[in-house]
Every structure is written in structure tokens, then in C-alpha cells.
Amino acid sequence: MHHTILAGGTHKPLTGGESIVVHGRQVAGVRALTDGAPPPQYTTKPPDCSLHDFTQLTTDDVVTAVRQLPDKQSATNPIPTRLLKEHV
């Protein structure tokens, strides 16, 4: 669920309509940043390359990864990174 930050640092949940606006702004921002960029280039994987072995992540793995995130964020993030790291 997305939240908006109010004066004083308090949070309030966004309504469905507000959430759509937030997502729309995020998409528009990405489109603006990539406008005029060359199209992606894809290559065929080498024949000896495969992804058949995966390591299962534990909750501790995820918590550790989240806590190592940098303390930077965008105004369009649903919650400040600092809060996510404090409450994961």
C-alpha cells in the first residue's frame, strides 16, 4: 500500500485514485528519462549457459539485503527507505 507523507512526518494511506496518480507519475518519469534512448539490445545466450540452480533465500537473507540498502529515496517511493530498514 502506498502512503503519502504529511507535514510533521506523519503518513496516511493513499486512496485508490491517489495510488493510480502516484503510479502514473512514476511511469511518466521513467518514460521521460528513457525518451530518445536506443532500443534495448538482446543477444542469444551461449549454449553452455543455463539457470537451473537457484539458492533458496531465507528471511534473514532478505532482511540483511534490505538493511544494506543506501538511505536514499525518491519522492515517489511508497515509504522512506529509512523506515523500511527500521521495520523489516
C-alpha positions as CSV (number, residue, x, y, z in Angstrom):
1,M,0.0,0.0,0.0
2,H,1.3,3.5,-0.9
3,H,1.4,6.2,1.8
4,T,1.9,9.9,1.5
5,I,4.0,11.9,3.9
6,L,2.2,14.8,5.6
7,A,3.6,17.8,7.4
8,G,5.4,16.6,10.6
9,G,6.4,13.3,9.0
10,T,3.1,11.5,9.6
11,H,1.8,9.1,7.0
12,K,-1.6,8.5,5.5
13,P,-2.7,5.7,3.2
14,L,-3.4,6.7,-0.3
15,T,-6.8,6.1,-1.8
16,G,-7.2,4.0,-4.9
17,G,-7.4,7.1,-7.1
18,E,-4.4,8.7,-5.4
19,S,-2.4,5.5,-5.8
20,I,-3.2,5.5,-9.6
21,V,-1.9,9.0,-9.8
22,V,1.4,8.1,-8.0
23,H,1.9,5.1,-10.3
24,G,1.1,7.2,-13.3
25,R,3.7,9.8,-12.3
26,Q,6.3,7.0,-11.8
27,V,5.6,5.6,-15.3
28,A,5.7,9.1,-16.8
29,G,9.0,9.8,-15.1
30,V,10.6,6.6,-16.4
31,R,9.3,7.3,-19.9
32,A,10.7,10.9,-19.8
33,L,14.1,9.6,-18.6
34,T,14.3,7.0,-21.4
35,D,12.7,9.1,-24.2
36,G,15.1,9.0,-27.1
37,A,17.2,6.2,-25.7
38,P,18.1,3.5,-28.1
39,P,16.0,0.4,-28.0
40,P,17.3,-2.5,-25.9
41,Q,19.7,-5.0,-27.5
42,Y,19.2,-8.6,-26.8
43,T,21.7,-11.4,-27.5
44,T,21.2,-15.1,-27.6
45,K,22.6,-16.9,-24.6
46,P,25.6,-19.2,-25.1
47,P,24.7,-22.8,-25.4
48,D,26.5,-23.7,-22.2
49,C,24.7,-21.1,-20.1
50,S,21.7,-22.2,-18.0
51,L,19.8,-21.1,-14.9
52,H,18.8,-24.3,-13.3
53,D,20.4,-24.0,-9.9
54,F,18.8,-21.5,-7.5
55,T,19.6,-20.9,-3.9
56,Q,16.6,-20.5,-1.7
57,L,16.6,-17.3,0.3
58,T,15.8,-17.2,4.0
59,T,14.1,-14.4,5.8
60,D,17.4,-13.4,7.3
61,D,18.9,-13.1,3.7
62,V,16.2,-10.7,2.7
63,V,16.4,-8.7,6.0
64,T,20.2,-8.4,5.5
65,A,19.8,-7.2,1.9
66,V,17.2,-4.6,2.8
67,R,19.3,-3.3,5.7
68,Q,22.2,-2.8,3.3
69,L,20.2,-0.6,1.0
70,P,21.5,3.0,0.8
71,D,19.5,5.6,2.7
72,K,18.4,7.4,-0.5
73,Q,14.9,7.5,-1.9
74,S,12.6,9.2,-4.4
75,A,9.5,11.2,-3.6
76,T,7.6,8.5,-5.4
77,N,8.7,5.7,-3.1
78,P,5.8,4.3,-1.1
79,I,7.7,4.6,2.2
80,P,11.1,6.2,3.0
81,T,13.9,3.7,2.8
82,R,14.9,4.5,6.4
83,L,11.5,3.3,7.7
84,L,11.7,0.1,5.6
85,K,15.1,-0.7,7.0
86,E,14.0,0.1,10.6
87,H,10.9,-2.1,10.4
88,V,12.0,-5.1,8.2
